[in-house]
Amino acid sequence: MHFLKKIVNFYIFSNIHVALAGFSLTKITLYKFGIYDNLTPIFVGLSIVISYNFIRFLEIKIDRLNWFKSWFFEHKYYLLLLSVLSAFLLGYITFFSSFNLNSIVILFPFAFMTVFYVVPLFKSEKDEISFRNFPAIKIVSIAISWAGVTVFFPLYEANFDFNFDVYNEFLQRFLILIAITIPFDIRDVTIDPKTLRTIPQVLGVQKSKIVGYGLLLIAVLLEFLKENFSISEMYVLVIVSVVIALFLRFSSPKKTRYYTSFWVEAIPIVWLVLIVLFLKN
C-alpha cells in the first residue's frame, strides 16, 4: 500500500497528471473542430511537465511551497530525468515531425503569463510584483493561459481559420477553467497571502461557489451560439459542468490536496473520454 501511494504521489507531484489534463483539453479542442491526426496535444503535455517542474523549482527557491520542498528534493533526480526525457521528445516533435514551427509564436503571450506568474516582473528589497501578487489576477492569468494554449494554439498549429466558434470556444474554456480553479483557491484560502485577494478571500467560500456555478451556466448557454451546434457536444458539456459543480459544492479548506490535485484535475481527462465516446456514436 505504501509503494502504491508513492507511485500515486509521484504521478501527481511530478505534474504528469496535470500534463494529461492539458493533453486532454487540447485534444478536446481538436476533436470539436474535426481535427484528429495531430501531435499538438503531446506537445502541450510535454511542455507542461517541463514548465511546471521548473516553476515548482523556482517557487521552492524563493521559499514558497514549503510543504512540497522535502518531497521535491527527495525525488529531484527522477524529476530531472522526467524533464530531460520530456524535453528530448518535445524537441523531436518540434524539429523532426510535421509540426508547424510557426505556431510557437502564438504561445509567447501565454508563456509570458505562466513564467511571470512566479518570476517577479519587478523586485525591490521590500516588494516583488508578479501576476501572482496582483489582486484577483492569479486565477484570471491561469485561466487565460490554459485557454489560450489548449484552444488557440492547437487550431493555429493546424492552420484552422479562426471564426466565431473558435473565439466562443476560448471564452467557454476560460469560464470553465476559472470554475475548475476555484476549488484550489478554496483549499488555500487560509494559507494564501491576503494580498492575493483570491475569489474566496474576497467573497468567501460559499459566494465563490455561486460564482463558479454562474460561470458554468454561462459556458453552457454559450454553446447554443455556435454555428456548428452539436447536441452530442451539448450533452457532454452539461455532464462535465454538473461534475465540476459537484466538486465546487463539496470544496472546502479542509479537503486534502488529493481532492484538487488528483480528482479535480482529472475532470479534463473524463471530459475527453466522454467526447470520444459521444463522437463514436
FIVO-255587 format. One record per residue (C-alpha): residue in one letter; x negated, y, z. Coordinates in steps of 0.1 Angstrom, whole numbers, plus 5000, padded with zeros to 4 digits. Layout:
# residues N
+----+------+------+------+
! aa !    u !    v !    w !
+----+------+------+------+
!  A !    X !    Y !    Z !
...
+----+------+------+------+
END
This chain:
# residues 281
+----+------+------+------+
! aa !    u !    v !    w !
+----+------+------+------+
!  M ! 5000 ! 5000 ! 5000 !
!  H ! 4971 ! 5023 ! 5009 !
!  F ! 4955 ! 5016 ! 4975 !
!  L ! 4987 ! 5024 ! 4957 !
!  K ! 4991 ! 5057 ! 4975 !
!  K ! 4955 ! 5066 ! 4964 !
!  I ! 4964 ! 5059 ! 4928 !
!  V ! 4996 ! 5080 ! 4930 !
!  N ! 4977 ! 5108 ! 4947 !
!  F ! 4950 ! 5108 ! 4920 !
!  Y ! 4977 ! 5108 ! 4893 !
!  I ! 4994 ! 5138 ! 4909 !
!  F ! 4965 ! 5158 ! 4922 !
!  S ! 4942 ! 5154 ! 4892 !
!  N ! 4970 ! 5171 ! 4871 !
!  I ! 4977 ! 5140 ! 4849 !
!  H ! 5014 ! 5142 ! 4860 !
!  V ! 5017 ! 5179 ! 4851 !
!  A ! 4999 ! 5173 ! 4819 !
!  L ! 5025 ! 5147 ! 4809 !
!  A ! 5052 ! 5173 ! 4818 !
!  G ! 5035 ! 5197 ! 4794 !
!  F ! 5032 ! 5170 ! 4767 !
!  S ! 5069 ! 5162 ! 4772 !
!  L ! 5081 ! 5198 ! 4769 !
!  T ! 5060 ! 5203 ! 4737 !
!  K ! 5073 ! 5170 ! 4722 !
!  I ! 5109 ! 5181 ! 4731 !
!  T ! 5104 ! 5213 ! 4710 !
!  L ! 5091 ! 5194 ! 4680 !
!  Y ! 5119 ! 5168 ! 4682 !
!  K ! 5145 ! 5196 ! 4683 !
!  F ! 5132 ! 5212 ! 4652 !
!  G ! 5128 ! 5179 ! 4633 !
!  I ! 5090 ! 5176 ! 4635 !
!  Y ! 5079 ! 5141 ! 4646 !
!  D ! 5043 ! 5135 ! 4634 !
!  N ! 5022 ! 5160 ! 4653 !
!  L ! 4992 ! 5160 ! 4676 !
!  T ! 5001 ! 5193 ! 4694 !
!  P ! 5017 ! 5176 ! 4724 !
!  I ! 4985 ! 5157 ! 4731 !
!  F ! 4965 ! 5189 ! 4726 !
!  V ! 4987 ! 5206 ! 4752 !
!  G ! 4985 ! 5178 ! 4777 !
!  L ! 4947 ! 5176 ! 4775 !
!  S ! 4944 ! 5214 ! 4778 !
!  I ! 4965 ! 5213 ! 4810 !
!  V ! 4942 ! 5187 ! 4825 !
!  I ! 4911 ! 5208 ! 4818 !
!  S ! 4926 ! 5242 ! 4827 !
!  Y ! 4945 ! 5232 ! 4858 !
!  N ! 4915 ! 5214 ! 4873 !
!  F ! 4893 ! 5244 ! 4865 !
!  I ! 4919 ! 5267 ! 4882 !
!  R ! 4920 ! 5244 ! 4912 !
!  F ! 4882 ! 5246 ! 4915 !
!  L ! 4884 ! 5284 ! 4913 !
!  E ! 4911 ! 5286 ! 4940 !
!  I ! 4891 ! 5264 ! 4963 !
!  K ! 4860 ! 5285 ! 4957 !
!  I ! 4879 ! 5317 ! 4968 !
!  D ! 4892 ! 5299 ! 4999 !
!  R ! 4927 ! 5290 ! 4987 !
!  L ! 4943 ! 5256 ! 4987 !
!  N ! 4925 ! 5246 ! 5020 !
!  W ! 4949 ! 5217 ! 5023 !
!  F ! 4936 ! 5203 ! 4990 !
!  K ! 4899 ! 5210 ! 4994 !
!  S ! 4888 ! 5178 ! 5011 !
!  W ! 4906 ! 5156 ! 4985 !
!  F ! 4891 ! 5176 ! 4957 !
!  F ! 4855 ! 5172 ! 4968 !
!  E ! 4861 ! 5136 ! 4977 !
!  H ! 4871 ! 5129 ! 4941 !
!  K ! 4851 ! 5156 ! 4923 !
!  Y ! 4831 ! 5131 ! 4901 !
!  Y ! 4863 ! 5114 ! 4889 !
!  L ! 4878 ! 5148 ! 4882 !
!  L ! 4847 ! 5158 ! 4863 !
!  L ! 4848 ! 5126 ! 4843 !
!  L ! 4885 ! 5131 ! 4835 !
!  S ! 4879 ! 5167 ! 4824 !
!  V ! 4849 ! 5158 ! 4802 !
!  L ! 4869 ! 5130 ! 4785 !
!  S ! 4898 ! 5154 ! 4780 !
!  A ! 4875 ! 5180 ! 4765 !
!  F ! 4860 ! 5154 ! 4742 !
!  L ! 4894 ! 5143 ! 4729 !
!  L ! 4906 ! 5179 ! 4727 !
!  G ! 4875 ! 5187 ! 4705 !
!  Y ! 4882 ! 5157 ! 4683 !
!  I ! 4918 ! 5168 ! 4677 !
!  T ! 4908 ! 5204 ! 4671 !
!  F ! 4880 ! 5198 ! 4646 !
!  F ! 4884 ! 5163 ! 4632 !
!  S ! 4921 ! 5159 ! 4626 !
!  S ! 4948 ! 5177 ! 4606 !
!  F ! 4953 ! 5202 ! 4635 !
!  N ! 4960 ! 5237 ! 4623 !
!  L ! 4930 ! 5256 ! 4638 !
!  N ! 4945 ! 5290 ! 4631 !
!  S ! 4973 ! 5282 ! 4656 !
!  I ! 4950 ! 5286 ! 4685 !
!  V ! 4954 ! 5324 ! 4681 !
!  I ! 4989 ! 5323 ! 4695 !
!  L ! 4976 ! 5307 ! 4727 !
!  F ! 4954 ! 5337 ! 4736 !
!  P ! 4981 ! 5358 ! 4755 !
!  F ! 4993 ! 5327 ! 4774 !
!  A ! 4958 ! 5316 ! 4782 !
!  F ! 4951 ! 5351 ! 4794 !
!  M ! 4980 ! 5350 ! 4818 !
!  T ! 4970 ! 5315 ! 4830 !
!  V ! 4934 ! 5324 ! 4837 !
!  F ! 4942 ! 5357 ! 4854 !
!  Y ! 4969 ! 5341 ! 4875 !
!  V ! 4939 ! 5331 ! 4896 !
!  V ! 4909 ! 5352 ! 4885 !
!  P ! 4913 ! 5388 ! 4896 !
!  L ! 4917 ! 5414 ! 4869 !
!  F ! 4902 ! 5439 ! 4893 !
!  K ! 4884 ! 5434 ! 4926 !
!  S ! 4872 ! 5456 ! 4954 !
!  E ! 4859 ! 5450 ! 4989 !
!  K ! 4894 ! 5450 ! 5003 !
!  D ! 4918 ! 5440 ! 4975 !
!  E ! 4920 ! 5419 ! 4944 !
!  I ! 4945 ! 5422 ! 4916 !
!  S ! 4957 ! 5392 ! 4896 !
!  F ! 4990 ! 5381 ! 4882 !
!  R ! 4994 ! 5360 ! 4913 !
!  N ! 4993 ! 5391 ! 4935 !
!  F ! 5019 ! 5413 ! 4916 !
!  P ! 5052 ! 5412 ! 4934 !
!  A ! 5076 ! 5388 ! 4918 !
!  I ! 5053 ! 5383 ! 4888 !
!  K ! 5040 ! 5349 ! 4898 !
!  I ! 5070 ! 5329 ! 4887 !
!  V ! 5076 ! 5350 ! 4856 !
!  S ! 5040 ! 5346 ! 4844 !
!  I ! 5041 ! 5308 ! 4849 !
!  A ! 5074 ! 5305 ! 4830 !
!  I ! 5063 ! 5328 ! 4801 !
!  S ! 5030 ! 5309 ! 4797 !
!  W ! 5046 ! 5275 ! 4798 !
!  A ! 5075 ! 5285 ! 4775 !
!  G ! 5050 ! 5301 ! 4750 !
!  V ! 5027 ! 5271 ! 4750 !
!  T ! 5055 ! 5245 ! 4747 !
!  V ! 5077 ! 5264 ! 4722 !
!  F ! 5059 ! 5290 ! 4701 !
!  F ! 5025 ! 5272 ! 4699 !
!  P ! 5037 ! 5237 ! 4685 !
!  L ! 5060 ! 5253 ! 4660 !
!  Y ! 5034 ! 5278 ! 4648 !
!  E ! 5009 ! 5250 ! 4645 !
!  A ! 5034 ! 5231 ! 4623 !
!  N ! 5039 ! 5262 ! 4601 !
!  F ! 5075 ! 5263 ! 4611 !
!  D ! 5092 ! 5296 ! 4601 !
!  F ! 5103 ! 5314 ! 4633 !
!  N ! 5140 ! 5321 ! 4632 !
!  F ! 5167 ! 5329 ! 4658 !
!  D ! 5169 ! 5293 ! 4670 !
!  V ! 5131 ! 5294 ! 4679 !
!  Y ! 5134 ! 5326 ! 4700 !
!  N ! 5166 ! 5312 ! 4716 !
!  E ! 5147 ! 5280 ! 4725 !
!  F ! 5119 ! 5301 ! 4740 !
!  L ! 5144 ! 5321 ! 4761 !
!  Q ! 5162 ! 5289 ! 4772 !
!  R ! 5129 ! 5273 ! 4781 !
!  F ! 5118 ! 5304 ! 4800 !
!  L ! 5150 ! 5303 ! 4821 !
!  I ! 5148 ! 5266 ! 4828 !
!  L ! 5112 ! 5268 ! 4838 !
!  I ! 5120 ! 5296 ! 4863 !
!  A ! 5147 ! 5273 ! 4878 !
!  I ! 5122 ! 5244 ! 4880 !
!  T ! 5096 ! 5266 ! 4897 !
!  I ! 5119 ! 5279 ! 4924 !
!  P ! 5117 ! 5247 ! 4944 !
!  F ! 5079 ! 5252 ! 4945 !
!  D ! 5083 ! 5287 ! 4959 !
!  I ! 5109 ! 5275 ! 4984 !
!  R ! 5084 ! 5248 ! 4995 !
!  D ! 5057 ! 5275 ! 5000 !
!  V ! 5079 ! 5303 ! 5014 !
!  T ! 5064 ! 5301 ! 5049 !
!  I ! 5028 ! 5298 ! 5037 !
!  D ! 5026 ! 5322 ! 5007 !
!  P ! 5012 ! 5356 ! 5015 !
!  K ! 5041 ! 5381 ! 5020 !
!  T ! 5025 ! 5403 ! 4992 !
!  L ! 5035 ! 5378 ! 4966 !
!  R ! 5072 ! 5386 ! 4971 !
!  T ! 5084 ! 5354 ! 4955 !
!  I ! 5121 ! 5350 ! 4949 !
!  P ! 5127 ! 5330 ! 4982 !
!  Q ! 5107 ! 5356 ! 5001 !
!  V ! 5128 ! 5385 ! 4988 !
!  L ! 5162 ! 5369 ! 4986 !
!  G ! 5160 ! 5340 ! 5010 !
!  V ! 5162 ! 5303 ! 5002 !
!  Q ! 5199 ! 5300 ! 4997 !
!  K ! 5202 ! 5330 ! 4974 !
!  S ! 5172 ! 5318 ! 4954 !
!  K ! 5190 ! 5286 ! 4948 !
!  I ! 5220 ! 5305 ! 4935 !
!  V ! 5197 ! 5324 ! 4911 !
!  G ! 5184 ! 5291 ! 4898 !
!  Y ! 5220 ! 5279 ! 4892 !
!  G ! 5228 ! 5311 ! 4874 !
!  L ! 5197 ! 5308 ! 4851 !
!  L ! 5206 ! 5272 ! 4843 !
!  L ! 5241 ! 5282 ! 4834 !
!  I ! 5228 ! 5309 ! 4811 !
!  A ! 5204 ! 5284 ! 4794 !
!  V ! 5233 ! 5260 ! 4787 !
!  L ! 5255 ! 5288 ! 4773 !
!  L ! 5227 ! 5299 ! 4750 !
!  E ! 5228 ! 5265 ! 4734 !
!  F ! 5262 ! 5275 ! 4718 !
!  L ! 5245 ! 5304 ! 4699 !
!  K ! 5221 ! 5281 ! 4679 !
!  E ! 5226 ! 5280 ! 4642 !
!  N ! 5218 ! 5243 ! 4641 !
!  F ! 5240 ! 5234 ! 4671 !
!  S ! 5239 ! 5197 ! 4681 !
!  I ! 5264 ! 5182 ! 4705 !
!  S ! 5239 ! 5155 ! 4715 !
!  E ! 5213 ! 5181 ! 4725 !
!  M ! 5240 ! 5199 ! 4744 !
!  Y ! 5248 ! 5168 ! 4764 !
!  V ! 5211 ! 5163 ! 4772 !
!  L ! 5207 ! 5199 ! 4782 !
!  V ! 5237 ! 5197 ! 4806 !
!  I ! 5224 ! 5165 ! 4821 !
!  V ! 5189 ! 5180 ! 4826 !
!  S ! 5204 ! 5212 ! 4841 !
!  V ! 5225 ! 5192 ! 4866 !
!  V ! 5194 ! 5172 ! 4876 !
!  I ! 5175 ! 5205 ! 4881 !
!  A ! 5204 ! 5220 ! 4901 !
!  L ! 5204 ! 5189 ! 4924 !
!  F ! 5167 ! 5193 ! 4931 !
!  L ! 5173 ! 5230 ! 4938 !
!  R ! 5202 ! 5221 ! 4961 !
!  F ! 5180 ! 5198 ! 4982 !
!  S ! 5149 ! 5220 ! 4982 !
!  S ! 5136 ! 5233 ! 5015 !
!  P ! 5103 ! 5244 ! 5031 !
!  K ! 5103 ! 5211 ! 5050 !
!  K ! 5101 ! 5189 ! 5019 !
!  T ! 5068 ! 5171 ! 5012 !
!  R ! 5046 ! 5181 ! 4983 !
!  Y ! 5056 ! 5148 ! 4966 !
!  Y ! 5092 ! 5162 ! 4962 !
!  T ! 5080 ! 5191 ! 4940 !
!  S ! 5046 ! 5179 ! 4927 !
!  F ! 5060 ! 5145 ! 4916 !
!  W ! 5098 ! 5144 ! 4914 !
!  V ! 5105 ! 5180 ! 4902 !
!  E ! 5076 ! 5179 ! 4878 !
!  A ! 5089 ! 5146 ! 4864 !
!  I ! 5120 ! 5164 ! 4850 !
!  P ! 5104 ! 5172 ! 4816 !
!  I ! 5094 ! 5136 ! 4812 !
!  V ! 5130 ! 5125 ! 4819 !
!  W ! 5142 ! 5152 ! 4795 !
!  L ! 5120 ! 5138 ! 4767 !
!  V ! 5133 ! 5103 ! 4773 !
!  L ! 5169 ! 5115 ! 4771 !
!  I ! 5161 ! 5134 ! 4739 !
!  V ! 5146 ! 5103 ! 4722 !
!  L ! 5175 ! 5081 ! 4733 !
!  F ! 5201 ! 5106 ! 4720 !
!  L ! 5183 ! 5112 ! 4688 !
!  K ! 5181 ! 5075 ! 4681 !
!  N ! 5219 ! 5073 ! 4684 !
+----+------+------+------+
END
